[in-house]
Amino acid sequence: IWGAHPQYIAFGLIMIMMIEMISGIATTQGRESGERAPGDFGLDPLGYGKGDAAGYARLQAQEIANGRLAMFAAAGEIVQGCSTHQGALENLMTALRDNSF
């Protein structure tokens, strides 16, 4: 893809860099001033934080664990794509086709 359309990849990387820079500055200032805890972006549309404190703490721990698992999964897809030069779905279809009964 880089050889065919390098401008799209460069534009995407620049946009990601700008978004991360802006959000990183905002979240770091909020943590340093004590206005919010790490990971607290004030997004609770279903009101889970208003109920049981122990249950909410359990949900926060589950969110951290699932986030870490998702990062490992994304890293695995990236390494798989770099080593096979195919996307994750293409590799899945190949594995299902080769290992079907």
C-alpha positions as CSV (number, residue, x, y, z in Angstrom):
1,I,0.0,0.0,0.0
2,W,2.9,2.4,0.8
3,G,4.2,2.2,-2.8
4,A,0.7,2.7,-4.3
5,H,-0.7,5.5,-2.1
6,P,1.9,6.9,0.3
7,Q,0.0,10.1,0.8
8,Y,-2.9,8.4,2.5
9,I,-0.7,6.6,4.9
10,A,1.3,9.7,5.7
11,F,-1.9,11.7,6.1
12,G,-3.3,9.1,8.5
13,L,-0.2,9.0,10.6
14,I,-0.1,12.8,10.8
15,M,-3.8,12.9,11.9
16,I,-3.2,10.2,14.5
17,M,-0.2,12.1,15.8
18,M,-2.2,15.4,16.1
19,I,-5.1,13.7,17.9
20,E,-2.8,11.9,20.3
21,M,-0.9,15.1,21.0
22,I,-4.1,17.1,21.8
23,S,-5.7,14.4,23.9
24,G,-2.5,13.6,25.7
25,I,-2.0,17.2,26.7
26,A,-5.6,17.4,28.0
27,T,-5.6,14.2,29.9
28,T,-2.1,14.9,31.5
29,Q,-3.2,18.3,32.7
30,G,-6.4,16.8,34.2
31,R,-4.5,14.1,36.1
32,E,-1.8,16.6,37.3
33,S,-4.4,19.0,38.6
34,G,-6.4,16.2,40.4
35,E,-9.6,16.9,38.4
36,R,-9.8,13.3,37.3
37,A,-8.3,9.8,37.8
38,P,-6.3,8.1,35.1
39,G,-8.7,6.6,32.5
40,D,-11.6,8.7,33.7
41,F,-12.9,10.6,30.7
42,G,-16.3,11.4,32.3
43,L,-18.1,9.0,29.9
44,D,-20.8,7.1,31.8
45,P,-24.0,7.3,29.7
46,L,-25.6,4.3,31.5
47,G,-24.9,5.5,35.0
48,Y,-22.8,2.6,36.3
49,G,-20.8,5.0,38.5
50,K,-23.9,6.1,40.4
51,G,-24.6,2.6,41.8
52,D,-22.6,0.2,44.0
53,A,-19.0,1.4,44.5
54,A,-17.6,-2.1,44.7
55,G,-19.4,-3.2,41.6
56,Y,-18.1,-0.1,39.8
57,A,-14.5,-0.9,40.9
58,R,-15.0,-4.4,39.5
59,L,-16.2,-3.0,36.2
60,Q,-13.1,-0.7,36.1
61,A,-10.8,-3.6,36.7
62,Q,-12.5,-5.6,33.9
63,E,-12.2,-2.7,31.5
64,I,-8.4,-2.5,32.2
65,A,-8.0,-6.2,31.7
66,N,-10.0,-6.2,28.5
67,G,-8.2,-3.2,27.2
68,R,-4.8,-4.9,27.7
69,L,-6.1,-8.1,26.0
70,A,-7.3,-5.9,23.0
71,M,-3.9,-4.4,22.7
72,F,-2.2,-7.8,22.6
73,A,-4.8,-8.9,19.9
74,A,-4.1,-5.8,17.8
75,A,-0.3,-6.4,18.1
76,G,-0.8,-9.9,17.0
77,E,-2.8,-8.8,14.0
78,I,-0.1,-6.3,13.1
79,V,2.7,-8.9,13.4
80,Q,0.7,-11.4,11.4
81,G,0.1,-8.9,8.7
82,C,3.8,-8.0,8.5
83,S,4.9,-11.6,8.4
84,T,2.3,-13.0,5.9
85,H,1.6,-9.8,3.9
86,Q,-2.2,-10.5,4.3
87,G,-4.8,-9.0,6.5
88,A,-6.3,-10.7,9.6
89,L,-9.5,-11.7,7.8
90,E,-7.5,-13.2,4.8
91,N,-5.4,-15.2,7.2
92,L,-8.5,-16.4,9.1
93,M,-10.2,-17.5,5.9
94,T,-7.0,-19.3,4.8
95,A,-6.7,-21.1,8.1
96,L,-10.4,-22.1,8.0
97,R,-10.1,-23.3,4.4
98,D,-6.9,-25.3,5.1
99,N,-8.0,-26.8,8.4
100,S,-11.6,-27.6,7.6
101,F,-12.9,-31.1,8.0
